[in-house]
Amino acid sequence: MSKRPWIVDDELWAVVEPLLPAWPERAPGPRPVSDRLCLQGILYVLYQDISWQLLPVELGFGSGQTCWRRLGRWHEAGVFDRLHRILLAELHAADELDWSRACVDASHIRAKKGGAATGPSPVDRRKTGSKHHLICDGRGTPLKVITTAANVNDVTQTLALVDGIPPVAGRPGRPRKRLDALLGDKGYDSNPNRRELRKRGILPVISRKGSPDIHGLGKLRYVVEQTFALFHQFKRLAVRWERRLDLHDALVSLACSLICWRRLNKHRP
């Protein structure tokens, strides 16, 4: 990883720029800070976990308020979700997605300022928190993340995660979104969910409460734990500071895209 991972190189910018909404030609007021600089300001906050107000002006990325507003504007335009989907398609085209199995898990984070999708955390002395529910492919590439209150049971999000995987193009034929098998620990033990997964053509490989791990799921599910470790390298996601759920989810989606971008570059010749 670069010592300054918030710097947007030309290759990444070439992917991002066409997705950004255009500014009105006759917008009132001074000329806005360039989109590329604002994106670097957003990435700086995402990596460094500083408040928007403390974004150093000397970096030249504009004010934290400007970057914060641009983040909301881009999220509303669907920029980060489309970026994630484009990069998944490139990974799929390069045969770097493992559709043979997917893994689901969840991770608690403290929500310092409250807001939507927060609640008492059962693992943090009932302090206000949120939970990231993640589904990744067999190699740990994030496919979908859902943010809920910390007291939401993991099992309730199983089908939402599976159904929330975007259709991934990149190869001849229809875009793909169906996985062959879904791996989950005992927190996802649910016979109704198993039936629904089979209806979708997905084999449920989920531990049962009170039963030994006959499938060796612990060894197979390590990839999802690695993916959460990657997420927590983005310090702004290790603790939730955004009261607005849409802005928090914008940063989550951007992090998914950056993880995909790194993997894509790792396997490029």
NUDREN-86133 format. One record per residue (C-alpha): residue in one letter; residue number from 1; x negated, y negated, z. Coordinates in nm, 2 decimals, always signed. Layout:
N
+---------+-----+--------+--------+--------+
: residuo : num :      u :      v :      w :
+---------+-----+--------+--------+--------+
:       a : NUM :      X :      Y :      Z :
...
+---------+-----+--------+--------+--------+
END
This chain:
269
+---------+-----+--------+--------+--------+
: residuo : num :      u :      v :      w :
+---------+-----+--------+--------+--------+
:       m :   1 :  +0.00 :  +0.00 :  +0.00 :
:       s :   2 :  -0.12 :  -0.35 :  -0.08 :
:       k :   3 :  -0.24 :  -0.57 :  +0.21 :
:       r :   4 :  +0.02 :  -0.81 :  +0.08 :
:       p :   5 :  +0.31 :  -0.58 :  -0.02 :
:       w :   6 :  +0.55 :  -0.88 :  -0.05 :
:       i :   7 :  +0.37 :  -1.00 :  -0.36 :
:       v :   8 :  +0.58 :  -0.91 :  -0.67 :
:       d :   9 :  +0.36 :  -0.80 :  -0.95 :
:       d :  10 :  +0.45 :  -0.84 :  -1.32 :
:       e :  11 :  +0.57 :  -0.49 :  -1.37 :
:       l :  12 :  +0.82 :  -0.50 :  -1.08 :
:       w :  13 :  +0.93 :  -0.85 :  -1.18 :
:       a :  14 :  +1.00 :  -0.73 :  -1.54 :
:       v :  15 :  +1.26 :  -0.48 :  -1.39 :
:       v :  16 :  +1.41 :  -0.72 :  -1.14 :
:       e :  17 :  +1.44 :  -1.04 :  -1.34 :
:       p :  18 :  +1.70 :  -0.93 :  -1.59 :
:       l :  19 :  +1.93 :  -0.83 :  -1.30 :
:       l :  20 :  +1.94 :  -1.17 :  -1.14 :
:       p :  21 :  +2.24 :  -1.40 :  -1.20 :
:       a :  22 :  +2.16 :  -1.71 :  -1.39 :
:       w :  23 :  +2.17 :  -2.06 :  -1.23 :
:       p :  24 :  +2.41 :  -2.31 :  -1.37 :
:       e :  25 :  +2.23 :  -2.53 :  -1.63 :
:       r :  26 :  +2.36 :  -2.85 :  -1.47 :
:       a :  27 :  +2.35 :  -2.75 :  -1.11 :
:       p :  28 :  +2.34 :  -3.06 :  -0.88 :
:       g :  29 :  +2.05 :  -3.14 :  -0.65 :
:       p :  30 :  +1.68 :  -3.07 :  -0.68 :
:       r :  31 :  +1.54 :  -2.79 :  -0.89 :
:       p :  32 :  +1.58 :  -2.47 :  -0.70 :
:       v :  33 :  +1.28 :  -2.26 :  -0.58 :
:       s :  34 :  +1.20 :  -1.99 :  -0.84 :
:       d :  35 :  +1.37 :  -1.66 :  -0.80 :
:       r :  36 :  +1.03 :  -1.48 :  -0.80 :
:       l :  37 :  +0.91 :  -1.68 :  -0.51 :
:       c :  38 :  +1.23 :  -1.64 :  -0.32 :
:       l :  39 :  +1.21 :  -1.26 :  -0.37 :
:       q :  40 :  +0.86 :  -1.27 :  -0.22 :
:       g :  41 :  +0.99 :  -1.47 :  +0.07 :
:       i :  42 :  +1.27 :  -1.20 :  +0.13 :
:       l :  43 :  +1.01 :  -0.93 :  +0.11 :
:       y :  44 :  +0.78 :  -1.11 :  +0.36 :
:       v :  45 :  +1.07 :  -1.12 :  +0.61 :
:       l :  46 :  +1.15 :  -0.75 :  +0.53 :
:       y :  47 :  +0.79 :  -0.64 :  +0.60 :
:       q :  48 :  +0.69 :  -0.87 :  +0.88 :
:       d :  49 :  +1.02 :  -0.89 :  +1.08 :
:       i :  50 :  +1.01 :  -1.26 :  +1.15 :
:       s :  51 :  +1.32 :  -1.48 :  +1.17 :
:       w :  52 :  +1.42 :  -1.66 :  +0.86 :
:       q :  53 :  +1.35 :  -1.99 :  +1.02 :
:       l :  54 :  +0.99 :  -1.89 :  +1.08 :
:       l :  55 :  +0.90 :  -1.81 :  +0.72 :
:       p :  56 :  +0.57 :  -2.00 :  +0.68 :
:       v :  57 :  +0.62 :  -2.29 :  +0.44 :
:       e :  58 :  +0.26 :  -2.27 :  +0.34 :
:       l :  59 :  +0.32 :  -1.94 :  +0.16 :
:       g :  60 :  +0.51 :  -2.14 :  -0.11 :
:       f :  61 :  +0.82 :  -1.91 :  -0.10 :
:       g :  62 :  +1.06 :  -2.19 :  -0.01 :
:       s :  63 :  +1.24 :  -2.22 :  +0.33 :
:       g :  64 :  +1.37 :  -1.92 :  +0.51 :
:       q :  65 :  +1.72 :  -2.07 :  +0.47 :
:       t :  66 :  +1.67 :  -2.08 :  +0.09 :
:       c :  67 :  +1.56 :  -1.72 :  +0.08 :
:       w :  68 :  +1.84 :  -1.61 :  +0.31 :
:       r :  69 :  +2.10 :  -1.77 :  +0.08 :
:       r :  70 :  +1.94 :  -1.62 :  -0.23 :
:       l :  71 :  +1.96 :  -1.28 :  -0.06 :
:       g :  72 :  +2.33 :  -1.31 :  -0.01 :
:       r :  73 :  +2.39 :  -1.44 :  -0.36 :
:       w :  74 :  +2.20 :  -1.15 :  -0.51 :
:       h :  75 :  +2.37 :  -0.89 :  -0.30 :
:       e :  76 :  +2.71 :  -1.03 :  -0.40 :
:       a :  77 :  +2.60 :  -0.99 :  -0.76 :
:       g :  78 :  +2.51 :  -0.63 :  -0.70 :
:       v :  79 :  +2.14 :  -0.68 :  -0.78 :
:       f :  80 :  +1.99 :  -0.45 :  -0.53 :
:       d :  81 :  +2.23 :  -0.16 :  -0.59 :
:       r :  82 :  +2.16 :  -0.18 :  -0.97 :
:       l :  83 :  +1.79 :  -0.20 :  -0.91 :
:       h :  84 :  +1.81 :  +0.12 :  -0.70 :
:       r :  85 :  +2.01 :  +0.29 :  -0.96 :
:       i :  86 :  +1.76 :  +0.19 :  -1.24 :
:       l :  87 :  +1.46 :  +0.32 :  -1.05 :
:       l :  88 :  +1.64 :  +0.65 :  -0.96 :
:       a :  89 :  +1.71 :  +0.69 :  -1.34 :
:       e :  90 :  +1.34 :  +0.64 :  -1.41 :
:       l :  91 :  +1.24 :  +0.90 :  -1.15 :
:       h :  92 :  +1.50 :  +1.14 :  -1.29 :
:       a :  93 :  +1.36 :  +1.08 :  -1.64 :
:       a :  94 :  +1.01 :  +1.16 :  -1.51 :
:       d :  95 :  +1.14 :  +1.48 :  -1.34 :
:       e :  96 :  +1.06 :  +1.34 :  -1.00 :
:       l :  97 :  +1.40 :  +1.40 :  -0.84 :
:       d :  98 :  +1.47 :  +1.73 :  -0.67 :
:       w :  99 :  +1.84 :  +1.81 :  -0.72 :
:       s : 100 :  +1.81 :  +2.16 :  -0.58 :
:       r : 101 :  +1.88 :  +2.04 :  -0.23 :
:       a : 102 :  +1.95 :  +1.72 :  -0.04 :
:       c : 103 :  +1.91 :  +1.64 :  +0.33 :
:       v : 104 :  +2.13 :  +1.43 :  +0.56 :
:       d : 105 :  +2.04 :  +1.27 :  +0.89 :
:       a : 106 :  +2.09 :  +0.95 :  +1.09 :
:       s : 107 :  +1.88 :  +0.71 :  +1.29 :
:       h : 108 :  +1.98 :  +0.47 :  +1.56 :
:       i : 109 :  +1.86 :  +0.11 :  +1.56 :
:       r : 110 :  +1.92 :  -0.17 :  +1.82 :
:       a : 111 :  +2.14 :  -0.45 :  +1.70 :
:       k : 112 :  +2.01 :  -0.76 :  +1.87 :
:       k : 113 :  +2.28 :  -1.00 :  +1.77 :
:       g : 114 :  +2.58 :  -0.77 :  +1.73 :
:       g : 115 :  +2.80 :  -0.82 :  +1.43 :
:       a : 116 :  +3.01 :  -0.58 :  +1.21 :
:       a : 117 :  +2.93 :  -0.21 :  +1.23 :
:       t : 118 :  +2.77 :  -0.22 :  +1.58 :
:       g : 119 :  +2.87 :  -0.04 :  +1.89 :
:       p : 120 :  +2.74 :  +0.11 :  +2.22 :
:       s : 121 :  +2.45 :  +0.34 :  +2.15 :
:       p : 122 :  +2.47 :  +0.68 :  +2.31 :
:       v : 123 :  +2.09 :  +0.71 :  +2.30 :
:       d : 124 :  +2.00 :  +0.36 :  +2.42 :
:       r : 125 :  +2.18 :  +0.31 :  +2.75 :
:       r : 126 :  +2.49 :  +0.20 :  +2.56 :
:       k : 127 :  +2.32 :  -0.11 :  +2.43 :
:       t : 128 :  +2.46 :  -0.26 :  +2.12 :
:       g : 129 :  +2.33 :  -0.08 :  +1.81 :
:       s : 130 :  +2.39 :  +0.05 :  +1.46 :
:       k : 131 :  +2.31 :  +0.37 :  +1.29 :
:       h : 132 :  +2.17 :  +0.44 :  +0.94 :
:       h : 133 :  +2.31 :  +0.75 :  +0.78 :
:       l : 134 :  +2.08 :  +0.87 :  +0.50 :
:       i : 135 :  +2.10 :  +1.13 :  +0.22 :
:       c : 136 :  +1.78 :  +1.20 :  +0.03 :
:       d : 137 :  +1.68 :  +1.45 :  -0.24 :
:       g : 138 :  +1.45 :  +1.74 :  -0.17 :
:       r : 139 :  +1.14 :  +1.52 :  -0.20 :
:       g : 140 :  +1.27 :  +1.25 :  +0.03 :
:       t : 141 :  +1.38 :  +0.99 :  -0.22 :
:       p : 142 :  +1.66 :  +0.79 :  -0.07 :
:       l : 143 :  +1.99 :  +0.83 :  -0.26 :
:       k : 144 :  +2.24 :  +0.66 :  -0.04 :
:       v : 145 :  +2.24 :  +0.49 :  +0.30 :
:       i : 146 :  +2.54 :  +0.39 :  +0.51 :
:       t : 147 :  +2.53 :  +0.16 :  +0.81 :
:       t : 148 :  +2.78 :  +0.22 :  +1.09 :
:       a : 149 :  +2.82 :  +0.14 :  +1.46 :
:       a : 150 :  +2.58 :  +0.34 :  +1.68 :
:       n : 151 :  +2.86 :  +0.55 :  +1.83 :
:       v : 152 :  +2.99 :  +0.69 :  +1.51 :
:       n : 153 :  +2.94 :  +1.06 :  +1.48 :
:       d : 154 :  +2.71 :  +1.18 :  +1.21 :
:       v : 155 :  +2.96 :  +1.44 :  +1.08 :
:       t : 156 :  +3.21 :  +1.17 :  +0.98 :
:       q : 157 :  +2.97 :  +1.03 :  +0.72 :
:       t : 158 :  +2.88 :  +1.36 :  +0.54 :
:       l : 159 :  +3.12 :  +1.33 :  +0.25 :
:       a : 160 :  +3.09 :  +0.96 :  +0.22 :
:       l : 161 :  +2.71 :  +1.00 :  +0.17 :
:       v : 162 :  +2.76 :  +1.28 :  -0.09 :
:       d : 163 :  +3.03 :  +1.09 :  -0.28 :
:       g : 164 :  +2.83 :  +0.76 :  -0.25 :
:       i : 165 :  +2.53 :  +0.89 :  -0.45 :
:       p : 166 :  +2.53 :  +0.68 :  -0.77 :
:       p : 167 :  +2.55 :  +0.85 :  -1.11 :
:       v : 168 :  +2.18 :  +0.88 :  -1.21 :
:       a : 169 :  +2.10 :  +0.85 :  -1.58 :
:       g : 170 :  +1.76 :  +0.90 :  -1.74 :
:       r : 171 :  +1.81 :  +1.23 :  -1.93 :
:       p : 172 :  +2.03 :  +1.34 :  -2.22 :
:       g : 173 :  +2.39 :  +1.41 :  -2.13 :
:       r : 174 :  +2.61 :  +1.27 :  -1.85 :
:       p : 175 :  +2.45 :  +1.10 :  -1.55 :
:       r : 176 :  +2.39 :  +1.33 :  -1.26 :
:       k : 177 :  +2.50 :  +1.29 :  -0.90 :
:       r : 178 :  +2.58 :  +1.64 :  -0.78 :
:       l : 179 :  +2.33 :  +1.83 :  -0.57 :
:       d : 180 :  +2.30 :  +2.20 :  -0.56 :
:       a : 181 :  +2.28 :  +2.23 :  -0.18 :
:       l : 182 :  +2.32 :  +2.01 :  +0.13 :
:       l : 183 :  +2.10 :  +2.06 :  +0.44 :
:       g : 184 :  +2.21 :  +1.93 :  +0.77 :
:       d : 185 :  +2.15 :  +1.99 :  +1.14 :
:       k : 186 :  +2.41 :  +2.09 :  +1.40 :
:       g : 187 :  +2.54 :  +1.73 :  +1.41 :
:       y : 188 :  +2.70 :  +1.80 :  +1.07 :
:       d : 189 :  +2.86 :  +2.13 :  +1.18 :
:       s : 190 :  +3.22 :  +2.11 :  +1.03 :
:       n : 191 :  +3.41 :  +2.38 :  +0.85 :
:       p : 192 :  +3.64 :  +2.13 :  +0.68 :
:       n : 193 :  +3.33 :  +1.95 :  +0.54 :
:       r : 194 :  +3.19 :  +2.29 :  +0.43 :
:       r : 195 :  +3.51 :  +2.35 :  +0.23 :
:       e : 196 :  +3.50 :  +2.01 :  +0.08 :
:       l : 197 :  +3.14 :  +2.05 :  -0.02 :
:       r : 198 :  +3.21 :  +2.38 :  -0.19 :
:       k : 199 :  +3.50 :  +2.22 :  -0.38 :
:       r : 200 :  +3.24 :  +1.98 :  -0.52 :
:       g : 201 :  +3.01 :  +2.27 :  -0.62 :
:       i : 202 :  +2.76 :  +2.20 :  -0.34 :
:       l : 203 :  +2.63 :  +2.48 :  -0.12 :
:       p : 204 :  +2.65 :  +2.37 :  +0.25 :
:       v : 205 :  +2.34 :  +2.48 :  +0.45 :
:       i : 206 :  +2.43 :  +2.34 :  +0.79 :
:       s : 207 :  +2.33 :  +2.47 :  +1.13 :
:       r : 208 :  +2.61 :  +2.58 :  +1.36 :
:       k : 209 :  +2.64 :  +2.47 :  +1.71 :
:       g : 210 :  +2.53 :  +2.74 :  +1.96 :
:       s : 211 :  +2.36 :  +2.95 :  +1.69 :
:       p : 212 :  +1.99 :  +3.00 :  +1.61 :
:       d : 213 :  +1.84 :  +2.83 :  +1.31 :
:       i : 214 :  +1.85 :  +3.13 :  +1.08 :
:       h : 215 :  +1.78 :  +2.92 :  +0.77 :
:       g : 216 :  +1.46 :  +2.76 :  +0.89 :
:       l : 217 :  +1.62 :  +2.42 :  +0.84 :
:       g : 218 :  +1.37 :  +2.24 :  +1.06 :
:       k : 219 :  +1.10 :  +2.31 :  +0.80 :
:       l : 220 :  +1.31 :  +2.22 :  +0.51 :
:       r : 221 :  +1.45 :  +1.90 :  +0.66 :
:       y : 222 :  +1.12 :  +1.73 :  +0.74 :
:       v : 223 :  +1.15 :  +1.52 :  +0.42 :
:       v : 224 :  +1.44 :  +1.32 :  +0.56 :
:       e : 225 :  +1.24 :  +1.24 :  +0.87 :
:       q : 226 :  +0.96 :  +1.12 :  +0.65 :
:       t : 227 :  +1.20 :  +0.90 :  +0.46 :
:       f : 228 :  +1.31 :  +0.74 :  +0.79 :
:       a : 229 :  +0.95 :  +0.68 :  +0.87 :
:       l : 230 :  +0.91 :  +0.50 :  +0.54 :
:       f : 231 :  +1.22 :  +0.29 :  +0.62 :
:       h : 232 :  +1.07 :  +0.19 :  +0.96 :
:       q : 233 :  +0.76 :  +0.05 :  +0.78 :
:       f : 234 :  +1.00 :  -0.22 :  +0.68 :
:       k : 235 :  +1.00 :  -0.38 :  +1.02 :
:       r : 236 :  +1.32 :  -0.57 :  +0.96 :
:       l : 237 :  +1.51 :  -0.24 :  +0.94 :
:       a : 238 :  +1.36 :  -0.09 :  +1.26 :
:       v : 239 :  +1.58 :  -0.34 :  +1.46 :
:       r : 240 :  +1.89 :  -0.50 :  +1.32 :
:       w : 241 :  +1.88 :  -0.88 :  +1.34 :
:       e : 242 :  +2.14 :  -0.97 :  +1.08 :
:       r : 243 :  +2.49 :  -1.03 :  +1.22 :
:       r : 244 :  +2.63 :  -1.01 :  +0.87 :
:       l : 245 :  +2.66 :  -0.64 :  +0.76 :
:       d : 246 :  +2.64 :  -0.74 :  +0.39 :
:       l : 247 :  +2.30 :  -0.90 :  +0.44 :
:       h : 248 :  +2.17 :  -0.61 :  +0.65 :
:       d : 249 :  +2.28 :  -0.37 :  +0.38 :
:       a : 250 :  +2.12 :  -0.58 :  +0.11 :
:       l : 251 :  +1.78 :  -0.53 :  +0.29 :
:       v : 252 :  +1.85 :  -0.16 :  +0.32 :
:       s : 253 :  +1.92 :  -0.13 :  -0.05 :
:       l : 254 :  +1.61 :  -0.33 :  -0.13 :
:       a : 255 :  +1.41 :  -0.10 :  +0.08 :
:       c : 256 :  +1.55 :  +0.20 :  -0.10 :
:       s : 257 :  +1.44 :  +0.04 :  -0.43 :
:       l : 258 :  +1.09 :  -0.03 :  -0.30 :
:       i : 259 :  +1.05 :  +0.33 :  -0.19 :
:       c : 260 :  +1.16 :  +0.45 :  -0.53 :
:       w : 261 :  +0.92 :  +0.20 :  -0.70 :
:       r : 262 :  +0.62 :  +0.33 :  -0.50 :
:       r : 263 :  +0.70 :  +0.69 :  -0.60 :
:       l : 264 :  +0.75 :  +0.60 :  -0.96 :
:       n : 265 :  +0.41 :  +0.43 :  -0.97 :
:       k : 266 :  +0.24 :  +0.71 :  -0.78 :
:       h : 267 :  +0.34 :  +0.96 :  -1.05 :
:       r : 268 :  +0.27 :  +0.74 :  -1.35 :
:       p : 269 :  -0.03 :  +0.84 :  -1.56 :
+---------+-----+--------+--------+--------+
END
